[in-house]
C-alpha cells in the first residue's frame, strides 16, 4: 500500500435501481362487497336547497346484488322496472318508516304527559304493569 492510497477515492459501488412495483388499485367498498357476493348500498351525496330546507335530494350507489335482493323482497313491481326504480321504492319505504316511527314517538310523548308506568317482575316470566 502506497502513501497516497488512503487519499484516493474508492470506486462507488454500482447502484442497481429497482423497478418500482406497480401499485395495486385500491378497491372500493362496493367492489369488495360485490367480490364477496354481498349487497351494497351507500349514500354518495345529499343536496339541500338553501332557499327551501324542506327540499333536497340524495344520490345512492348500489350493486346488482342489492337490487336482486330488493326484487326478491317485492320491490320490483313491473318486469321492465330499472334498477333505479327498484332502489327508489326501497328508499321511499325506509323514509316512510322513519317518519312513522318519529310520529309514533311524538304521539306517545303527548299521550303520556304526566303519566308514569310502573313495572314489577312478579315471577314465572310475568310482569305487572300499573
CNS distance restraints for C-alpha pairs under 8 A (distance, minus, plus):
assign (resid   1 and name CA) (resid   5 and name CA) 6.41 0.50 0.50
assign (resid   4 and name CA) (resid   8 and name CA) 6.68 0.50 0.50
assign (resid  27 and name CA) (resid  31 and name CA) 5.94 0.50 0.50
assign (resid  27 and name CA) (resid  32 and name CA) 6.45 0.50 0.50
assign (resid  28 and name CA) (resid  32 and name CA) 6.26 0.50 0.50
assign (resid  29 and name CA) (resid  33 and name CA) 6.07 0.50 0.50
assign (resid  30 and name CA) (resid  34 and name CA) 6.09 0.50 0.50
assign (resid  30 and name CA) (resid  40 and name CA) 5.98 0.50 0.50
assign (resid  30 and name CA) (resid  41 and name CA) 7.83 0.50 0.50
assign (resid  30 and name CA) (resid  62 and name CA) 7.31 0.50 0.50
assign (resid  30 and name CA) (resid  63 and name CA) 6.82 0.50 0.50
assign (resid  31 and name CA) (resid  35 and name CA) 6.13 0.50 0.50
assign (resid  32 and name CA) (resid  36 and name CA) 6.36 0.50 0.50
assign (resid  33 and name CA) (resid  37 and name CA) 6.18 0.50 0.50
assign (resid  33 and name CA) (resid  38 and name CA) 4.98 0.50 0.50
assign (resid  33 and name CA) (resid  39 and name CA) 6.51 0.50 0.50
assign (resid  33 and name CA) (resid  40 and name CA) 6.17 0.50 0.50
assign (resid  34 and name CA) (resid  38 and name CA) 5.67 0.50 0.50
assign (resid  34 and name CA) (resid  39 and name CA) 6.99 0.50 0.50
assign (resid  34 and name CA) (resid  40 and name CA) 7.39 0.50 0.50
assign (resid  34 and name CA) (resid  63 and name CA) 6.85 0.50 0.50
assign (resid  34 and name CA) (resid  65 and name CA) 7.26 0.50 0.50
assign (resid  37 and name CA) (resid  65 and name CA) 6.94 0.50 0.50
assign (resid  38 and name CA) (resid  65 and name CA) 6.48 0.50 0.50
assign (resid  38 and name CA) (resid  66 and name CA) 7.56 0.50 0.50
assign (resid  39 and name CA) (resid  62 and name CA) 7.74 0.50 0.50
assign (resid  39 and name CA) (resid  63 and name CA) 6.49 0.50 0.50
assign (resid  39 and name CA) (resid  64 and name CA) 7.59 0.50 0.50
assign (resid  39 and name CA) (resid  65 and name CA) 4.90 0.50 0.50
assign (resid  39 and name CA) (resid  66 and name CA) 4.17 0.50 0.50
assign (resid  39 and name CA) (resid  67 and name CA) 7.93 0.50 0.50
assign (resid  39 and name CA) (resid  69 and name CA) 7.63 0.50 0.50
assign (resid  40 and name CA) (resid  61 and name CA) 7.98 0.50 0.50
assign (resid  40 and name CA) (resid  62 and name CA) 5.28 0.50 0.50
assign (resid  40 and name CA) (resid  63 and name CA) 5.53 0.50 0.50
assign (resid  40 and name CA) (resid  65 and name CA) 7.25 0.50 0.50
assign (resid  40 and name CA) (resid  66 and name CA) 5.67 0.50 0.50
assign (resid  41 and name CA) (resid  60 and name CA) 6.88 0.50 0.50
assign (resid  41 and name CA) (resid  61 and name CA) 5.58 0.50 0.50
assign (resid  41 and name CA) (resid  62 and name CA) 4.25 0.50 0.50
assign (resid  41 and name CA) (resid  63 and name CA) 6.87 0.50 0.50
assign (resid  41 and name CA) (resid  66 and name CA) 6.91 0.50 0.50
assign (resid  42 and name CA) (resid  60 and name CA) 5.63 0.50 0.50
assign (resid  42 and name CA) (resid  61 and name CA) 5.38 0.50 0.50
assign (resid  42 and name CA) (resid  62 and name CA) 6.54 0.50 0.50
assign (resid  43 and name CA) (resid  58 and name CA) 6.94 0.50 0.50
assign (resid  43 and name CA) (resid  59 and name CA) 5.92 0.50 0.50
assign (resid  43 and name CA) (resid  60 and name CA) 4.49 0.50 0.50
assign (resid  43 and name CA) (resid  61 and name CA) 6.40 0.50 0.50
assign (resid  44 and name CA) (resid  58 and name CA) 7.62 0.50 0.50
assign (resid  44 and name CA) (resid  59 and name CA) 5.40 0.50 0.50
assign (resid  44 and name CA) (resid  60 and name CA) 5.39 0.50 0.50
assign (resid  44 and name CA) (resid  61 and name CA) 6.37 0.50 0.50
assign (resid  45 and name CA) (resid  58 and name CA) 5.80 0.50 0.50
assign (resid  45 and name CA) (resid  59 and name CA) 5.04 0.50 0.50
assign (resid  45 and name CA) (resid  60 and name CA) 7.18 0.50 0.50
assign (resid  46 and name CA) (resid  56 and name CA) 7.21 0.50 0.50
assign (resid  46 and name CA) (resid  57 and name CA) 5.73 0.50 0.50
assign (resid  46 and name CA) (resid  58 and name CA) 4.47 0.50 0.50
assign (resid  46 and name CA) (resid  59 and name CA) 6.29 0.50 0.50
assign (resid  47 and name CA) (resid  56 and name CA) 5.32 0.50 0.50
assign (resid  47 and name CA) (resid  57 and name CA) 5.17 0.50 0.50
assign (resid  47 and name CA) (resid  58 and name CA) 6.40 0.50 0.50
assign (resid  48 and name CA) (resid  52 and name CA) 7.81 0.50 0.50
assign (resid  48 and name CA) (resid  53 and name CA) 6.11 0.50 0.50
assign (resid  48 and name CA) (resid  54 and name CA) 7.81 0.50 0.50
assign (resid  48 and name CA) (resid  55 and name CA) 6.07 0.50 0.50
assign (resid  48 and name CA) (resid  56 and name CA) 4.19 0.50 0.50
assign (resid  48 and name CA) (resid  57 and name CA) 6.59 0.50 0.50
assign (resid  49 and name CA) (resid  53 and name CA) 5.56 0.50 0.50
assign (resid  49 and name CA) (resid  54 and name CA) 7.60 0.50 0.50
assign (resid  49 and name CA) (resid  55 and name CA) 5.62 0.50 0.50
assign (resid  49 and name CA) (resid  56 and name CA) 5.78 0.50 0.50
assign (resid  62 and name CA) (resid  66 and name CA) 6.43 0.50 0.50
assign (resid  62 and name CA) (resid  67 and name CA) 7.51 0.50 0.50
assign (resid  63 and name CA) (resid  67 and name CA) 6.77 0.50 0.50
assign (resid  64 and name CA) (resid  68 and name CA) 6.11 0.50 0.50
assign (resid  65 and name CA) (resid  69 and name CA) 6.28 0.50 0.50
assign (resid  66 and name CA) (resid  70 and name CA) 6.31 0.50 0.50
assign (resid  67 and name CA) (resid  71 and name CA) 6.12 0.50 0.50
assign (resid  67 and name CA) (resid  83 and name CA) 6.35 0.50 0.50
assign (resid  67 and name CA) (resid  86 and name CA) 6.97 0.50 0.50
assign (resid  67 and name CA) (resid  87 and name CA) 6.79 0.50 0.50
assign (resid  68 and name CA) (resid  72 and name CA) 6.17 0.50 0.50
assign (resid  69 and name CA) (resid  73 and name CA) 6.15 0.50 0.50
assign (resid  70 and name CA) (resid  74 and name CA) 6.43 0.50 0.50
assign (resid  70 and name CA) (resid  75 and name CA) 5.44 0.50 0.50
assign (resid  70 and name CA) (resid  76 and name CA) 7.19 0.50 0.50
assign (resid  70 and name CA) (resid  86 and name CA) 7.00 0.50 0.50
assign (resid  70 and name CA) (resid  87 and name CA) 7.44 0.50 0.50
assign (resid  70 and name CA) (resid  90 and name CA) 7.37 0.50 0.50
assign (resid  71 and name CA) (resid  75 and name CA) 5.06 0.50 0.50
assign (resid  71 and name CA) (resid  76 and name CA) 4.73 0.50 0.50
assign (resid  71 and name CA) (resid  86 and name CA) 7.10 0.50 0.50
assign (resid  72 and name CA) (resid  76 and name CA) 7.75 0.50 0.50
assign (resid  75 and name CA) (resid  86 and name CA) 5.57 0.50 0.50
assign (resid  75 and name CA) (resid  87 and name CA) 7.83 0.50 0.50
assign (resid  75 and name CA) (resid  89 and name CA) 6.40 0.50 0.50
assign (resid  75 and name CA) (resid  90 and name CA) 6.53 0.50 0.50
assign (resid  76 and name CA) (resid  81 and name CA) 6.50 0.50 0.50
assign (resid  76 and name CA) (resid  86 and name CA) 5.57 0.50 0.50
assign (resid  77 and name CA) (resid  81 and name CA) 6.97 0.50 0.50
assign (resid  77 and name CA) (resid  86 and name CA) 8.00 0.50 0.50
assign (resid  81 and name CA) (resid  85 and name CA) 6.04 0.50 0.50
assign (resid  81 and name CA) (resid  86 and name CA) 6.75 0.50 0.50
assign (resid  82 and name CA) (resid  86 and name CA) 6.65 0.50 0.50
assign (resid  83 and name CA) (resid  87 and name CA) 6.19 0.50 0.50
assign (resid  84 and name CA) (resid  88 and name CA) 5.90 0.50 0.50
assign (resid  85 and name CA) (resid  89 and name CA) 6.27 0.50 0.50
assign (resid  86 and name CA) (resid  90 and name CA) 6.47 0.50 0.50
assign (resid  87 and name CA) (resid  91 and name CA) 6.13 0.50 0.50
assign (resid  88 and name CA) (resid  92 and name CA) 6.06 0.50 0.50
assign (resid  89 and name CA) (resid  93 and name CA) 6.21 0.50 0.50
assign (resid  90 and name CA) (resid  94 and name CA) 6.30 0.50 0.50
assign (resid  91 and name CA) (resid  95 and name CA) 6.22 0.50 0.50
assign (resid  92 and name CA) (resid  96 and name CA) 6.04 0.50 0.50
assign (resid  93 and name CA) (resid  97 and name CA) 6.23 0.50 0.50
assign (resid  94 and name CA) (resid  98 and name CA) 6.39 0.50 0.50
assign (resid  95 and name CA) (resid  99 and name CA) 6.30 0.50 0.50
assign (resid  96 and name CA) (resid 100 and name CA) 6.16 0.50 0.50
assign (resid  97 and name CA) (resid 101 and name CA) 6.00 0.50 0.50
assign (resid  98 and name CA) (resid 102 and name CA) 6.18 0.50 0.50
assign (resid  99 and name CA) (resid 103 and name CA) 6.15 0.50 0.50
assign (resid 100 and name CA) (resid 104 and name CA) 6.07 0.50 0.50
assign (resid 101 and name CA) (resid 105 and name CA) 6.19 0.50 0.50
assign (resid 102 and name CA) (resid 106 and name CA) 6.25 0.50 0.50
assign (resid 103 and name CA) (resid 107 and name CA) 6.18 0.50 0.50
assign (resid 104 and name CA) (resid 108 and name CA) 6.16 0.50 0.50
assign (resid 105 and name CA) (resid 109 and name CA) 6.29 0.50 0.50
assign (resid 106 and name CA) (resid 110 and name CA) 6.21 0.50 0.50
assign (resid 107 and name CA) (resid 111 and name CA) 6.08 0.50 0.50
assign (resid 108 and name CA) (resid 112 and name CA) 5.78 0.50 0.50
assign (resid 109 and name CA) (resid 113 and name CA) 6.19 0.50 0.50
assign (resid 112 and name CA) (resid 116 and name CA) 7.56 0.50 0.50
assign (resid 117 and name CA) (resid 129 and name CA) 6.86 0.50 0.50
assign (resid 117 and name CA) (resid 130 and name CA) 5.88 0.50 0.50
assign (resid 118 and name CA) (resid 129 and name CA) 5.66 0.50 0.50
assign (resid 118 and name CA) (resid 130 and name CA) 5.25 0.50 0.50
assign (resid 119 and name CA) (resid 127 and name CA) 6.48 0.50 0.50
assign (resid 119 and name CA) (resid 128 and name CA) 5.48 0.50 0.50
assign (resid 119 and name CA) (resid 129 and name CA) 4.52 0.50 0.50
assign (resid 119 and name CA) (resid 130 and name CA) 6.52 0.50 0.50
assign (resid 120 and name CA) (resid 127 and name CA) 5.51 0.50 0.50
assign (resid 120 and name CA) (resid 128 and name CA) 5.07 0.50 0.50
assign (resid 120 and name CA) (resid 129 and name CA) 6.61 0.50 0.50
assign (resid 121 and name CA) (resid 125 and name CA) 7.71 0.50 0.50
assign (resid 121 and name CA) (resid 126 and name CA) 6.25 0.50 0.50
assign (resid 121 and name CA) (resid 127 and name CA) 4.52 0.50 0.50
assign (resid 121 and name CA) (resid 128 and name CA) 6.33 0.50 0.50
assign (resid 122 and name CA) (resid 126 and name CA) 5.72 0.50 0.50
assign (resid 122 and name CA) (resid 127 and name CA) 5.48 0.50 0.50
assign (resid 122 and name CA) (resid 128 and name CA) 6.47 0.50 0.50
assign (resid 123 and name CA) (resid 127 and name CA) 7.29 0.50 0.50
